Amino acid sequence: MNVIYTLDNCFHCDQAKELMEQRGIEFEEKIIGKDIEPKVFKEKFNVEKAPLIFIEGKQIGGFGDLWNGIYKTQTIAVKKTALELMKENIKKSK
């Protein structure tokens, strides 16, 4: 299961969710302060920043780590390739 822990009004959280949606990566969002108490989040994961992303149960890290896993190291599987996204964008603009 893919999970992303986010905060309200968090730019990097929004970017991570958008990237995952664009690339066809299904995920469950858990909002820190609503779905999990901040203190519990920090104690459980030893992290104070959001987003915190898990892909197939493995802790990936934040937005930069997600981006690297998709584009640089290609260690995160995606359902939509960059070419498919480009074709979709061209169709939308017509």
C-alpha positions as CSV (number, residue, x, y, z in Angstrom):
1,M,0.0,0.0,0.0
2,N,1.2,3.5,-0.8
3,V,0.6,6.2,1.9
4,I,1.5,9.8,2.0
5,Y,1.4,11.7,5.3
6,T,0.7,15.4,4.7
7,L,0.0,18.7,6.4
8,D,-2.7,21.2,5.4
9,N,-1.4,24.1,3.3
10,C,1.9,22.4,2.6
11,F,3.4,23.2,-0.8
12,H,5.7,20.1,-1.0
13,C,2.8,17.9,0.2
14,D,0.6,19.2,-2.6
15,Q,3.4,18.7,-5.2
16,A,4.0,15.1,-4.0
17,K,0.3,14.3,-4.3
18,E,0.1,15.9,-7.7
19,L,3.1,14.0,-9.0
20,M,1.8,10.7,-7.7
21,E,-1.6,11.4,-9.3
22,Q,-0.1,12.4,-12.6
23,R,2.1,9.3,-12.8
24,G,-0.8,7.0,-11.8
25,I,0.5,6.0,-8.4
26,E,-2.5,5.2,-6.2
27,F,-2.1,6.3,-2.6
28,E,-3.9,6.9,0.7
29,E,-3.5,10.3,2.2
30,K,-3.1,10.7,6.0
31,I,-3.2,14.2,7.3
32,I,-1.0,15.0,10.3
33,G,-3.1,16.6,12.9
34,K,-6.3,15.0,11.7
35,D,-5.6,11.3,11.0
36,I,-2.5,11.1,13.2
37,E,-1.4,13.3,16.1
38,P,1.8,15.2,15.3
39,K,3.5,13.8,18.5
40,V,2.5,10.2,17.4
41,F,3.8,10.9,13.9
42,K,7.1,12.1,15.2
43,E,7.6,9.2,17.6
44,K,6.5,6.6,15.1
45,F,8.6,7.7,12.2
46,N,11.3,9.9,13.8
47,V,10.5,12.6,11.3
48,E,9.2,16.1,11.8
49,K,8.7,17.2,8.2
50,A,6.0,16.5,5.7
51,P,5.3,14.9,3.3
52,L,6.4,11.5,4.3
53,I,5.8,8.9,1.6
54,F,5.6,5.2,1.7
55,I,5.6,3.1,-1.5
56,E,4.5,-0.5,-1.1
57,G,5.1,-0.2,2.6
58,K,8.7,1.1,2.2
59,Q,9.6,4.5,3.6
60,I,10.7,6.6,0.6
61,G,11.1,10.1,2.3
62,G,9.8,13.4,1.1
63,F,9.0,15.0,-2.2
64,G,12.6,15.2,-3.4
65,D,13.0,11.5,-2.7
66,L,9.8,10.7,-4.6
67,W,11.0,12.8,-7.6
68,N,14.4,11.1,-7.6
69,G,12.8,7.6,-7.4
70,I,10.5,8.3,-10.3
71,Y,12.8,10.3,-12.6
72,K,16.4,9.9,-11.6
73,T,16.9,6.3,-10.3
74,Q,13.6,5.0,-11.6
75,T,13.1,2.8,-8.5
76,I,9.5,3.8,-8.2
77,A,7.2,2.2,-10.7
78,V,4.7,4.4,-12.4
79,K,1.6,3.6,-14.5
80,K,1.9,6.6,-16.8
81,T,5.1,7.4,-18.6
82,A,6.3,10.9,-19.3
83,L,5.4,10.4,-23.0
84,E,1.9,9.5,-22.1
85,L,1.6,12.6,-19.9
86,M,2.9,14.8,-22.7
87,K,0.3,13.3,-25.2
88,E,-2.5,13.8,-22.6
89,N,-1.4,17.5,-22.2
90,I,-1.4,18.1,-25.9
91,K,-4.9,16.6,-26.3
92,K,-6.1,18.8,-23.4
93,S,-4.7,22.0,-25.0
94,K,-6.5,21.4,-28.4
